[in-house]
Every structure is written in structure tokens, then in C-alpha cells.
Amino acid sequence: MLQTLDAFLKKWMLRFKIFSLLAATWAVFFSVFTLMGLRAGFEYDDGLAFSTPAFKSALEIKTEPGSKDYWNAVNRSYKLERTKPAVWLTAWFFKAFGFKTAILCQRDPAGSDSLVQNWKPLADDFYFADDENQKYELLEKKHFTIYFAASDADIIQARKAGVWAVRIRKGRKSVLPSESTPHKFKEPVLPLSEF
């Protein structure tokens, strides 16, 4: 009986020591990364979310592409979009290790209040950019450390801003016109990010 109790206690003490070591290691990384102010950015359309259904929905309403009504319809149709699991988990990984996470979206912000609120638990900031140059300015001004992007243009802007760029594969059924050629700039590609 005492041997069984001794074995049981040793087993659980070992598990407790391993857990304590892992928790302490995480705490060090979290503290250092938080104090350093490291930031991770994620492209929204075809990056963090497969947003083709929202764009198709806005076109069905017969609004003129690019108008305020069009962007209002796209932004309010966020529930039709599908989150990409590999990218979502990556974003949570960076957040858990003390990075400030941000989402960058090349859209007009019309009607985006519920979209932004939906991503609040994950994203510390949600930025809307009119074009690639505005994304470049955001990446440079906010001192991002790493940026996950699907389009070639965003990879170029991240490199220009001195940010480490990681490619997210674009979904095969995407209707968005941005070019996406993985490994074109010898950038790392996030595995399973096209799903």
C-alpha cells in the first residue's frame, strides 16, 4: 500500500515539476515579448478568413463595387465568411506568447463595427487600408515584427517596411483579384493555410 502511494506521489510530483517548468518558460517568453512590444499582423481577406462569400453576397445586392453601400454590404456579411483554422491558431499562438496581434484589411470601413467587434478577442487592433501603400505605412509606423499575408502585393509591402513576411495560401475558390504566388519571393509559407 505504501509503495503504491509512493509511486503515485512520485508520478504526480514529476508531472507537477514538468508543468511548473513549462509554465515558467511560457511566463518568461510572454513577459519578454510583451515588454519588447512585438506585433504580429494578419491579412484579413484570403488570409485569416475566406471572405469570398461576403463579396459574392454584396454583388447579389446589386451595389456598385467600391461604393460605400458595397463595402457596407461586404462588412456586414462577415458571418458568411469562414475562418481559416491554421491561420486562426497561429494568431492565437502569437497572442498567447505576448505579441500584440492586429488584422489588416484592404476595405472601406463602412458598416464594419460588428466585424471588428467579432474579432476583438483575437485582435488588439483592426486596421482598414485603402491600398497597398497605406498597408506599408501601417506596417512601418506600427513597427510590426511579422506579417502573414496572402497576396504578392502585401508580401512586397511587408518586405519594403522591414517586416518578416510569411505567406498564407489563398483558397482555390477565391474570387478576389489579388495575385498570390507562394514562394515567389522565397518567403516561408504557413502549412495548411489554404483551408
FIKOLNU-430742 format. One record per residue: x, y, z of N, C-alpha, C in turn; chain. Coordinates in nm, 3 decimals. Layout:
+---------+---------+---------+---------+---------+---------+---------+---------+---------+--------+
!     n.u !     n.v !     n.w !    ca.u !    ca.v !    ca.w !     c.u !     c.v !     c.w ! cadena !
+---------+---------+---------+---------+---------+---------+---------+---------+---------+--------+
!       X !       Y !       Z !       X !       Y !       Z !       X !       Y !       Z !      A !
...
+---------+---------+---------+---------+---------+---------+---------+---------+---------+--------+
//
This chain:
+---------+---------+---------+---------+---------+---------+---------+---------+---------+--------+
!     n.u !     n.v !     n.w !    ca.u !    ca.v !    ca.w !     c.u !     c.v !     c.w ! cadena !
+---------+---------+---------+---------+---------+---------+---------+---------+---------+--------+
!   0.082 !  -0.120 !   0.000 !   0.000 !   0.000 !   0.000 !   0.087 !   0.126 !   0.000 !      A !
!   0.189 !   0.129 !   0.086 !   0.277 !   0.246 !   0.091 !   0.357 !   0.262 !  -0.038 !      A !
!   0.396 !   0.149 !  -0.098 !   0.469 !   0.156 !  -0.225 !   0.382 !   0.215 !  -0.335 !      A !
!   0.257 !   0.177 !  -0.336 !   0.162 !   0.229 !  -0.436 !   0.142 !   0.379 !  -0.416 !      A !
!   0.127 !   0.419 !  -0.291 !   0.111 !   0.561 !  -0.260 !   0.237 !   0.639 !  -0.297 !      A !
!   0.354 !   0.582 !  -0.267 !   0.481 !   0.646 !  -0.302 !   0.495 !   0.662 !  -0.453 !      A !
!   0.462 !   0.557 !  -0.528 !   0.470 !   0.563 !  -0.675 !   0.372 !   0.667 !  -0.730 !      A !
!   0.253 !   0.671 !  -0.672 !   0.152 !   0.768 !  -0.714 !   0.201 !   0.911 !  -0.691 !      A !
!   0.255 !   0.937 !  -0.572 !   0.304 !   1.072 !  -0.540 !   0.422 !   1.112 !  -0.628 !      A !
!   0.515 !   1.019 !  -0.652 !   0.630 !   1.049 !  -0.739 !   0.584 !   1.083 !  -0.881 !      A !
!   0.489 !   1.006 !  -0.929 !   0.436 !   1.028 !  -1.065 !   0.375 !   1.168 !  -1.076 !      A !
!   0.292 !   1.205 !  -0.977 !   0.226 !   1.335 !  -0.983 !   0.320 !   1.451 !  -0.952 !      A !
!   0.422 !   1.428 !  -0.870 !   0.522 !   1.532 !  -0.844 !   0.604 !   1.559 !  -0.970 !      A !
!   0.637 !   1.453 !  -1.044 !   0.709 !   1.470 !  -1.170 !   0.625 !   1.551 !  -1.269 !      A !
!   0.498 !   1.516 !  -1.278 !   0.408 !   1.591 !  -1.367 !   0.397 !   1.738 !  -1.324 !      A !
!   0.390 !   1.761 !  -1.194 !   0.382 !   1.898 !  -1.143 !   0.509 !   1.976 !  -1.174 !      A !
!   0.625 !   1.912 !  -1.161 !   0.753 !   1.977 !  -1.193 !   0.760 !   2.013 !  -1.341 !      A !
!   0.718 !   1.921 !  -1.427 !   0.719 !   1.947 !  -1.572 !   0.625 !   2.062 !  -1.605 !      A !
!   0.505 !   2.058 !  -1.547 !   0.408 !   2.165 !  -1.569 !   0.464 !   2.299 !  -1.521 !      A !
!   0.526 !   2.301 !  -1.404 !   0.582 !   2.424 !  -1.349 !   0.693 !   2.479 !  -1.438 !      A !
!   0.777 !   2.390 !  -1.490 !   0.885 !   2.432 !  -1.579 !   0.828 !   2.492 !  -1.708 !      A !
!   0.728 !   2.426 !  -1.765 !   0.666 !   2.478 !  -1.887 !   0.596 !   2.612 !  -1.862 !      A !
!   0.527 !   2.623 !  -1.750 !   0.458 !   2.749 !  -1.717 !   0.559 !   2.862 !  -1.695 !      A !
!   0.669 !   2.832 !  -1.630 !   0.772 !   2.935 !  -1.607 !   0.836 !   2.977 !  -1.739 !      A !
!   0.860 !   2.881 !  -1.828 !   0.918 !   2.913 !  -1.959 !   0.823 !   3.002 !  -2.038 !      A !
!   0.694 !   2.966 !  -2.038 !   0.595 !   3.048 !  -2.107 !   0.592 !   3.189 !  -2.048 !      A !
!   0.595 !   3.200 !  -1.916 !   0.589 !   3.331 !  -1.850 !   0.707 !   3.419 !  -1.889 !      A !
!   0.824 !   3.360 !  -1.902 !   0.942 !   3.436 !  -1.944 !   0.924 !   3.487 !  -2.086 !      A !
!   0.884 !   3.399 !  -2.178 !   0.863 !   3.441 !  -2.317 !   0.755 !   3.548 !  -2.325 !      A !
!   0.642 !   3.525 !  -2.257 !   0.531 !   3.621 !  -2.260 !   0.577 !   3.758 !  -2.210 !      A !
!   0.647 !   3.760 !  -2.099 !   0.693 !   3.886 !  -2.041 !   0.791 !   3.959 !  -2.133 !      A !
!   0.888 !   3.886 !  -2.184 !   0.989 !   3.948 !  -2.271 !   0.925 !   4.002 !  -2.398 !      A !
!   0.841 !   3.922 !  -2.463 !   0.779 !   3.966 !  -2.588 !   0.684 !   4.083 !  -2.565 !      A !
!   0.614 !   4.082 !  -2.451 !   0.524 !   4.193 !  -2.420 !   0.603 !   4.321 !  -2.395 !      A !
!   0.710 !   4.310 !  -2.317 !   0.793 !   4.428 !  -2.288 !   0.861 !   4.483 !  -2.413 !      A !
!   0.896 !   4.393 !  -2.505 !   0.959 !   4.437 !  -2.630 !   0.858 !   4.501 !  -2.724 !      A !
!   0.730 !   4.478 !  -2.700 !   0.626 !   4.536 !  -2.785 !   0.618 !   4.472 !  -2.922 !      A !
!   0.643 !   4.342 !  -2.930 !   0.639 !   4.274 !  -3.059 !   0.496 !   4.267 !  -3.111 !      A !
!   0.482 !   4.284 !  -3.243 !   0.350 !   4.288 !  -3.306 !   0.344 !   4.189 !  -3.422 !      A !
!   0.232 !   4.119 !  -3.433 !   0.208 !   4.028 !  -3.544 !   0.084 !   4.075 !  -3.618 !      A !
!   0.094 !   4.084 !  -3.750 !  -0.019 !   4.128 !  -3.831 !  -0.068 !   4.016 !  -3.921 !      A !
!  -0.198 !   4.017 !  -3.948 !  -0.259 !   3.916 !  -4.032 !  -0.348 !   3.983 !  -4.136 !      A !
!  -0.327 !   3.947 !  -4.263 !  -0.415 !   3.996 !  -4.369 !  -0.550 !   3.928 !  -4.350 !      A !
!  -0.658 !   4.006 !  -4.365 !  -0.791 !   3.951 !  -4.338 !  -0.846 !   3.873 !  -4.457 !      A !
!  -0.863 !   3.940 !  -4.571 !  -0.924 !   3.877 !  -4.688 !  -0.830 !   3.774 !  -4.750 !      A !
!  -0.876 !   3.650 !  -4.757 !  -0.798 !   3.536 !  -4.806 !  -0.679 !   3.502 !  -4.718 !      A !
!  -0.669 !   3.570 !  -4.605 !  -0.563 !   3.541 !  -4.509 !  -0.622 !   3.472 !  -4.388 !      A !
!  -0.673 !   3.551 !  -4.297 !  -0.733 !   3.498 !  -4.174 !  -0.872 !   3.439 !  -4.202 !      A !
!  -0.939 !   3.492 !  -4.302 !  -1.074 !   3.445 !  -4.335 !  -1.089 !   3.425 !  -4.485 !      A !
!  -1.166 !   3.323 !  -4.521 !  -1.204 !   3.303 !  -4.661 !  -1.328 !   3.390 !  -4.681 !      A !
!  -1.308 !   3.508 !  -4.740 !  -1.414 !   3.609 !  -4.744 !  -1.489 !   3.616 !  -4.876 !      A !
!  -1.467 !   3.523 !  -4.966 !  -1.536 !   3.522 !  -5.095 !  -1.689 !   3.525 !  -5.080 !      A !
!  -1.750 !   3.447 !  -4.987 !  -1.896 !   3.453 !  -4.974 !  -1.949 !   3.593 !  -4.941 !      A !
!  -1.876 !   3.671 !  -4.863 !  -1.920 !   3.807 !  -4.830 !  -1.917 !   3.896 !  -4.954 !      A !
!  -1.814 !   3.881 !  -5.036 !  -1.805 !   3.961 !  -5.159 !  -1.914 !   3.921 !  -5.258 !      A !
!  -1.941 !   3.791 !  -5.269 !  -2.047 !   3.744 !  -5.359 !  -2.183 !   3.795 !  -5.311 !      A !
!  -2.204 !   3.795 !  -5.181 !  -2.329 !   3.844 !  -5.124 !  -2.351 !   3.991 !  -5.157 !      A !
!  -2.245 !   4.070 !  -5.149 !  -2.256 !   4.213 !  -5.179 !  -2.286 !   4.236 !  -5.327 !      A !
!  -2.233 !   4.152 !  -5.414 !  -2.261 !   4.166 !  -5.558 !  -2.405 !   4.128 !  -5.590 !      A !
!  -2.461 !   4.033 !  -5.515 !  -2.600 !   3.992 !  -5.537 !  -2.699 !   4.103 !  -5.504 !      A !
!  -2.660 !   4.193 !  -5.415 !  -2.747 !   4.305 !  -5.376 !  -2.751 !   4.410 !  -5.487 !      A !
!  -2.665 !   4.395 !  -5.584 !  -2.657 !   4.486 !  -5.700 !  -2.608 !   4.625 !  -5.660 !      A !
!  -2.509 !   4.630 !  -5.574 !  -2.445 !   4.757 !  -5.540 !  -2.323 !   4.774 !  -5.629 !      A !
!  -2.286 !   4.897 !  -5.651 !  -2.170 !   4.925 !  -5.735 !  -2.042 !   4.893 !  -5.658 !      A !
!  -1.956 !   4.803 !  -5.710 !  -1.831 !   4.769 !  -5.641 !  -1.748 !   4.894 !  -5.612 !      A !
!  -1.704 !   4.905 !  -5.488 !  -1.624 !   5.020 !  -5.446 !  -1.703 !   5.130 !  -5.377 !      A !
!  -1.835 !   5.126 !  -5.389 !  -1.917 !   5.230 !  -5.325 !  -1.931 !   5.201 !  -5.175 !      A !
!  -1.977 !   5.302 !  -5.101 !  -1.998 !   5.285 !  -4.956 !  -2.100 !   5.174 !  -4.928 !      A !
!  -2.205 !   5.168 !  -5.009 !  -2.307 !   5.064 !  -4.990 !  -2.248 !   4.924 !  -5.012 !      A !
!  -2.161 !   4.914 !  -5.111 !  -2.096 !   4.786 !  -5.140 !  -2.012 !   4.740 !  -5.021 !      A !
!  -1.927 !   4.831 !  -4.969 !  -1.841 !   4.794 !  -4.856 !  -1.924 !   4.770 !  -4.730 !      A !
!  -2.033 !   4.842 !  -4.715 !  -2.123 !   4.819 !  -4.603 !  -2.180 !   4.676 !  -4.611 !      A !
!  -2.221 !   4.636 !  -4.732 !  -2.276 !   4.501 !  -4.751 !  -2.170 !   4.393 !  -4.728 !      A !
!  -2.048 !   4.417 !  -4.777 !  -1.939 !   4.320 !  -4.756 !  -1.908 !   4.306 !  -4.608 !      A !
!  -1.890 !   4.419 !  -4.540 !  -1.852 !   4.416 !  -4.399 !  -1.961 !   4.359 !  -4.309 !      A !
!  -2.086 !   4.378 !  -4.345 !  -2.196 !   4.324 !  -4.264 !  -2.223 !   4.176 !  -4.292 !      A !
!  -2.162 !   4.123 !  -4.399 !  -2.180 !   3.981 !  -4.434 !  -2.069 !   3.894 !  -4.377 !      A !
!  -2.004 !   3.940 !  -4.271 !  -1.890 !   3.866 !  -4.216 !  -1.927 !   3.727 !  -4.165 !      A !
!  -2.055 !   3.706 !  -4.132 !  -2.096 !   3.574 !  -4.082 !  -2.096 !   3.468 !  -4.192 !      A !
!  -2.095 !   3.513 !  -4.317 !  -2.087 !   3.418 !  -4.429 !  -1.944 !   3.370 !  -4.451 !      A !
!  -1.849 !   3.446 !  -4.400 !  -1.707 !   3.413 !  -4.419 !  -1.669 !   3.294 !  -4.333 !      A !
!  -1.561 !   3.228 !  -4.373 !  -1.513 !   3.112 !  -4.299 !  -1.371 !   3.140 !  -4.250 !      A !
!  -1.349 !   3.122 !  -4.122 !  -1.216 !   3.141 !  -4.064 !  -1.127 !   3.025 !  -4.105 !      A !
!  -1.003 !   3.057 !  -4.142 !  -0.906 !   2.953 !  -4.178 !  -0.841 !   2.902 !  -4.049 !      A !
!  -0.861 !   2.774 !  -4.015 !  -0.815 !   2.722 !  -3.885 !  -0.665 !   2.736 !  -3.860 !      A !
!  -0.581 !   2.706 !  -3.959 !  -0.436 !   2.712 !  -3.937 !  -0.391 !   2.855 !  -3.907 !      A !
!  -0.449 !   2.950 !  -3.977 !  -0.412 !   3.091 !  -3.957 !  -0.466 !   3.140 !  -3.823 !      A !
!  -0.588 !   3.101 !  -3.791 !  -0.651 !   3.139 !  -3.663 !  -0.569 !   3.087 !  -3.545 !      A !
!  -0.528 !   2.960 !  -3.552 !  -0.446 !   2.902 !  -3.445 !  -0.310 !   2.972 !  -3.434 !      A !
!  -0.253 !   3.007 !  -3.548 !  -0.125 !   3.079 !  -3.548 !  -0.141 !   3.215 !  -3.480 !      A !
!  -0.250 !   3.283 !  -3.509 !  -0.274 !   3.414 !  -3.446 !  -0.287 !   3.399 !  -3.295 !      A !
!  -0.360 !   3.297 !  -3.250 !  -0.374 !   3.275 !  -3.106 !  -0.241 !   3.235 !  -3.042 !      A !
!  -0.159 !   3.160 !  -3.115 !  -0.027 !   3.123 !  -3.065 !   0.056 !   3.249 !  -3.037 !      A !
!   0.059 !   3.340 !  -3.134 !   0.136 !   3.464 !  -3.115 !   0.079 !   3.548 !  -3.002 !      A !
!  -0.053 !   3.554 !  -2.993 !  -0.116 !   3.631 !  -2.885 !  -0.083 !   3.569 !  -2.748 !      A !
!  -0.085 !   3.437 !  -2.740 !  -0.054 !   3.368 !  -2.614 !   0.090 !   3.390 !  -2.569 !      A !
!   0.178 !   3.418 !  -2.665 !   0.318 !   3.442 !  -2.630 !   0.351 !   3.590 !  -2.618 !      A !
!   0.251 !   3.675 !  -2.606 !   0.275 !   3.815 !  -2.572 !   0.281 !   3.911 !  -2.689 !      A !
!   0.264 !   3.865 !  -2.811 !   0.262 !   3.956 !  -2.926 !   0.129 !   4.032 !  -2.927 !      A !
!   0.132 !   4.158 !  -2.966 !   0.008 !   4.230 !  -2.994 !  -0.033 !   4.189 !  -3.134 !      A !
!  -0.153 !   4.139 !  -3.150 !  -0.198 !   4.094 !  -3.281 !  -0.289 !   4.199 !  -3.344 !      A !
!  -0.275 !   4.212 !  -3.475 !  -0.357 !   4.308 !  -3.549 !  -0.403 !   4.244 !  -3.679 !      A !
!  -0.517 !   4.290 !  -3.726 !  -0.571 !   4.245 !  -3.854 !  -0.569 !   4.365 !  -3.947 !      A !
!  -0.518 !   4.344 !  -4.068 !  -0.515 !   4.448 !  -4.170 !  -0.607 !   4.407 !  -4.283 !      A !
!  -0.693 !   4.498 !  -4.322 !  -0.796 !   4.467 !  -4.420 !  -0.799 !   4.577 !  -4.526 !      A !
!  -0.791 !   4.539 !  -4.652 !  -0.795 !   4.637 !  -4.760 !  -0.940 !   4.656 !  -4.806 !      A !
!  -1.012 !   4.733 !  -4.725 !  -1.153 !   4.762 !  -4.749 !  -1.183 !   4.900 !  -4.696 !      A !
!  -1.300 !   4.949 !  -4.731 !  -1.352 !   5.070 !  -4.670 !  -1.416 !   5.028 !  -4.537 !      A !
!  -1.403 !   5.108 !  -4.431 !  -1.458 !   5.066 !  -4.301 !  -1.610 !   5.082 !  -4.285 !      A !
!  -1.682 !   5.117 !  -4.391 !  -1.827 !   5.139 !  -4.381 !  -1.898 !   5.013 !  -4.330 !      A !
!  -1.973 !   5.027 !  -4.223 !  -2.052 !   4.918 !  -4.169 !  -1.970 !   4.807 !  -4.104 !      A !
!  -1.850 !   4.839 !  -4.059 !  -1.760 !   4.735 !  -4.009 !  -1.762 !   4.717 !  -3.857 !      A !
!  -1.848 !   4.790 !  -3.788 !  -1.845 !   4.784 !  -3.641 !  -1.866 !   4.643 !  -3.586 !      A !
!  -1.960 !   4.567 !  -3.642 !  -1.983 !   4.431 !  -3.593 !  -1.871 !   4.336 !  -3.636 !      A !
!  -1.812 !   4.359 !  -3.752 !  -1.698 !   4.279 !  -3.798 !  -1.580 !   4.296 !  -3.703 !      A !
!  -1.549 !   4.419 !  -3.669 !  -1.438 !   4.448 !  -3.577 !  -1.466 !   4.389 !  -3.440 !      A !
!  -1.588 !   4.404 !  -3.392 !  -1.626 !   4.350 !  -3.261 !  -1.614 !   4.198 !  -3.257 !      A !
!  -1.647 !   4.133 !  -3.369 !  -1.639 !   3.988 !  -3.377 !  -1.496 !   3.938 !  -3.358 !      A !
!  -1.397 !   4.015 !  -3.404 !  -1.257 !   3.974 !  -3.396 !  -1.185 !   4.033 !  -3.274 !      A !
!  -1.257 !   4.104 !  -3.187 !  -1.195 !   4.170 !  -3.071 !  -1.118 !   4.075 !  -2.979 !      A !
!  -1.169 !   3.956 !  -2.948 !  -1.092 !   3.871 !  -2.857 !  -0.953 !   3.835 !  -2.911 !      A !
!  -0.942 !   3.818 !  -3.042 !  -0.814 !   3.780 !  -3.101 !  -0.727 !   3.899 !  -3.134 !      A !
!  -0.786 !   3.999 !  -3.197 !  -0.708 !   4.112 !  -3.248 !  -0.711 !   4.231 !  -3.152 !      A !
!  -0.593 !   4.280 !  -3.118 !  -0.584 !   4.401 !  -3.037 !  -0.623 !   4.523 !  -3.120 !      A !
!  -0.591 !   4.518 !  -3.250 !  -0.623 !   4.628 !  -3.342 !  -0.677 !   4.572 !  -3.472 !      A !
!  -0.764 !   4.648 !  -3.536 !  -0.819 !   4.612 !  -3.667 !  -0.804 !   4.734 !  -3.755 !      A !
!  -0.720 !   4.726 !  -3.857 !  -0.693 !   4.841 !  -3.943 !  -0.755 !   4.821 !  -4.080 !      A !
!  -0.809 !   4.930 !  -4.134 !  -0.861 !   4.931 !  -4.270 !  -0.769 !   5.017 !  -4.355 !      A !
!  -0.728 !   4.964 !  -4.469 !  -0.638 !   5.037 !  -4.558 !  -0.704 !   5.050 !  -4.695 !      A !
!  -0.682 !   5.165 !  -4.758 !  -0.738 !   5.188 !  -4.891 !  -0.660 !   5.116 !  -5.000 !      A !
!  -0.529 !   5.106 !  -4.982 !  -0.444 !   5.043 !  -5.084 !  -0.319 !   4.984 !  -5.020 !      A !
!  -0.232 !   4.927 !  -5.105 !  -0.110 !   4.863 !  -5.055 !  -0.017 !   4.963 !  -4.987 !      A !
!  -0.011 !   5.085 !  -5.040 !   0.078 !   5.185 !  -4.981 !   0.038 !   5.220 !  -4.838 !      A !
!  -0.091 !   5.226 !  -4.813 !  -0.138 !   5.253 !  -4.677 !  -0.104 !   5.136 !  -4.584 !      A !
!  -0.110 !   5.014 !  -4.636 !  -0.069 !   4.898 !  -4.556 !   0.080 !   4.908 !  -4.523 !      A !
!   0.159 !   4.947 !  -4.622 !   0.304 !   4.965 !  -4.599 !   0.329 !   5.066 !  -4.488 !      A !
!   0.257 !   5.179 !  -4.494 !   0.275 !   5.283 !  -4.392 !   0.236 !   5.231 !  -4.253 !      A !
!   0.127 !   5.154 !  -4.247 !   0.085 !   5.095 !  -4.119 !   0.189 !   4.998 !  -4.065 !      A !
!   0.239 !   4.911 !  -4.152 !   0.338 !   4.812 !  -4.110 !   0.465 !   4.879 !  -4.059 !      A !
!   0.505 !   4.986 !  -4.126 !   0.627 !   5.055 !  -4.087 !   0.606 !   5.140 !  -3.961 !      A !
!   0.497 !   5.216 !  -3.959 !   0.471 !   5.308 !  -3.848 !   0.444 !   5.235 !  -3.716 !      A !
!   0.373 !   5.124 !  -3.723 !   0.337 !   5.049 !  -3.601 !   0.446 !   4.948 !  -3.561 !      A !
!   0.553 !   4.940 !  -3.637 !   0.668 !   4.854 !  -3.605 !   0.629 !   4.707 !  -3.588 !      A !
!   0.564 !   4.652 !  -3.690 !   0.528 !   4.511 !  -3.687 !   0.655 !   4.426 !  -3.696 !      A !
!   0.653 !   4.312 !  -3.631 !   0.765 !   4.218 !  -3.634 !   0.746 !   4.116 !  -3.744 !      A !
!   0.621 !   4.067 !  -3.757 !   0.590 !   3.962 !  -3.853 !   0.453 !   3.991 !  -3.913 !      A !
!   0.439 !   3.961 !  -4.043 !   0.312 !   3.985 !  -4.111 !   0.276 !   3.864 !  -4.195 !      A !
!   0.158 !   3.810 !  -4.175 !   0.108 !   3.696 !  -4.251 !   0.017 !   3.749 !  -4.361 !      A !
!   0.053 !   3.722 !  -4.486 !  -0.020 !   3.779 !  -4.599 !  -0.044 !   3.675 !  -4.708 !      A !
!  -0.152 !   3.693 !  -4.781 !  -0.186 !   3.601 !  -4.890 !  -0.143 !   3.655 !  -5.026 !      A !
!  -0.149 !   3.786 !  -5.044 !  -0.122 !   3.843 !  -5.176 !   0.024 !   3.879 !  -5.195 !      A !
!   0.068 !   3.874 !  -5.322 !   0.205 !   3.913 !  -5.356 !   0.232 !   4.057 !  -5.317 !      A !
!   0.133 !   4.144 !  -5.339 !   0.149 !   4.287 !  -5.309 !   0.175 !   4.309 !  -5.160 !      A !
!   0.106 !   4.235 !  -5.075 !   0.127 !   4.250 !  -4.930 !   0.262 !   4.196 !  -4.885 !      A !
!   0.309 !   4.090 !  -4.949 !   0.443 !   4.039 !  -4.918 !   0.547 !   4.145 !  -4.955 !      A !
!   0.529 !   4.209 !  -5.070 !   0.620 !   4.315 !  -5.114 !   0.618 !   4.431 !  -5.014 !      A !
!   0.498 !   4.473 !  -4.972 !   0.486 !   4.586 !  -4.879 !   0.551 !   4.552 !  -4.744 !      A !
!   0.533 !   4.429 !  -4.699 !   0.595 !   4.388 !  -4.571 !   0.747 !   4.392 !  -4.582 !      A !
!   0.799 !   4.340 !  -4.692 !   0.945 !   4.342 !  -4.711 !   0.996 !   4.485 !  -4.718 !      A !
!   0.922 !   4.570 !  -4.788 !   0.962 !   4.710 !  -4.801 !   0.964 !   4.780 !  -4.665 !      A !
!   0.873 !   4.740 !  -4.577 !   0.864 !   4.800 !  -4.443 !   0.962 !   4.738 !  -4.344 !      A !
!   1.038 !   4.637 !  -4.389 !   1.134 !   4.572 !  -4.300 !   1.069 !   4.473 !  -4.204 !      A !
!   0.955 !   4.419 !  -4.244 !   0.880 !   4.325 !  -4.160 !   0.899 !   4.184 !  -4.218 !      A !
!   0.915 !   4.086 !  -4.130 !   0.930 !   3.948 !  -4.175 !   0.795 !   3.900 !  -4.227 !      A !
!   0.790 !   3.860 !  -4.354 !   0.664 !   3.820 !  -4.418 !   0.651 !   3.668 !  -4.426 !      A !
!   0.532 !   3.619 !  -4.396 !   0.500 !   3.477 !  -4.407 !   0.378 !   3.466 !  -4.498 !      A !
!   0.384 !   3.375 !  -4.593 !   0.276 !   3.359 !  -4.691 !   0.163 !   3.272 !  -4.635 !      A !
!   0.042 !   3.319 !  -4.658 !  -0.078 !   3.239 !  -4.633 !  -0.130 !   3.199 !  -4.770 !      A !
!  -0.153 !   3.071 !  -4.789 !  -0.202 !   3.027 !  -4.921 !  -0.346 !   3.074 !  -4.941 !      A !
!  -0.372 !   3.122 !  -5.060 !  -0.505 !   3.168 !  -5.098 !  -0.592 !   3.047 !  -5.131 !      A !
!  -0.717 !   3.049 !  -5.093 !  -0.809 !   2.939 !  -5.123 !  -0.833 !   2.927 !  -5.273 !      A !
!  -0.852 !   2.805 !  -5.319 !  -0.872 !   2.781 !  -5.463 !  -1.000 !   2.847 !  -5.516 !      A !
!  -1.101 !   2.860 !  -5.432 !  -1.230 !   2.914 !  -5.476 !  -1.241 !   3.065 !  -5.457 !      A !
!  -1.131 !   3.130 !  -5.426 !  -1.134 !   3.275 !  -5.401 !  -1.165 !   3.352 !  -5.529 !      A !
!  -1.248 !   3.456 !  -5.515 !  -1.280 !   3.541 !  -5.630 !  -1.207 !   3.675 !  -5.623 !      A !
!  -1.128 !   3.695 !  -5.519 !  -1.055 !   3.821 !  -5.506 !  -0.943 !   3.828 !  -5.609 !      A !
!  -0.924 !   3.944 !  -5.670 !  -0.832 !   3.955 !  -5.783 !  -0.683 !   3.960 !  -5.748 !      A !
!  -0.648 !   3.972 !  -5.623 !  -0.507 !   3.987 !  -5.587 !  -0.427 !   3.861 !  -5.625 !      A !
!  -0.308 !   3.884 !  -5.682 !  -0.223 !   3.772 !  -5.721 !  -0.160 !   3.709 !  -5.598 !      A !
!  -0.147 !   3.577 !  -5.604 !  -0.086 !   3.504 !  -5.493 !  -0.004 !   3.389 !  -5.549 !      A !
!   0.128 !   3.403 !  -5.540 !   0.220 !   3.301 !  -5.590 !   0.314 !   3.261 !  -5.476 !      A !
!   0.282 !   3.153 !  -5.403 !   0.367 !   3.111 !  -5.292 !   0.511 !   3.085 !  -5.335 !      A !
!   0.605 !   3.121 !  -5.251 !   0.749 !   3.105 !  -5.270 !   0.806 !   3.196 !  -5.379 !      A !
!   0.727 !   3.286 !  -5.433 !   0.775 !   3.375 !  -5.539 !   0.890 !   3.462 !  -5.488 !      A !
!   0.882 !   3.503 !  -5.363 !   0.986 !   3.589 !  -5.304 !   1.070 !   3.512 !  -5.201 !      A !
!   1.069 !   3.379 !  -5.213 !   1.142 !   3.291 !  -5.120 !   1.098 !   3.311 !  -4.975 !      A !
!   0.971 !   3.343 !  -4.957 !   0.917 !   3.362 !  -4.823 !   0.866 !   3.229 !  -4.768 !      A !
!   0.868 !   3.212 !  -4.635 !   0.811 !   3.089 !  -4.578 !   0.659 !   3.088 !  -4.598 !      A !
!   0.604 !   2.968 !  -4.609 !   0.460 !   2.952 !  -4.630 !   0.401 !   2.878 !  -4.510 !      A !
!   0.293 !   2.932 !  -4.456 !   0.225 !   2.868 !  -4.343 !   0.156 !   2.740 !  -4.392 !      A !
!   0.191 !   2.624 !  -4.337 !   0.129 !   2.498 !  -4.381 !  -0.022 !   2.496 !  -4.355 !      A !
!  -0.093 !   2.431 !  -4.445 !  -0.239 !   2.410 !  -4.435 !  -0.318 !   2.540 !  -4.428 !      A !
!  -0.261 !   2.649 !  -4.476 !  -0.329 !   2.778 !  -4.464 !  -0.431 !   2.803 !  -4.574 !      A !
!  -0.438 !   2.716 !  -4.675 !  -0.536 !   2.738 !  -4.782 !  -0.675 !   2.689 !  -4.744 !      A !
!  -0.687 !   2.613 !  -4.636 !  -0.817 !   2.556 !  -4.598 !  -0.891 !   2.646 !  -4.502 !      A !
+---------+---------+---------+---------+---------+---------+---------+---------+---------+--------+
//
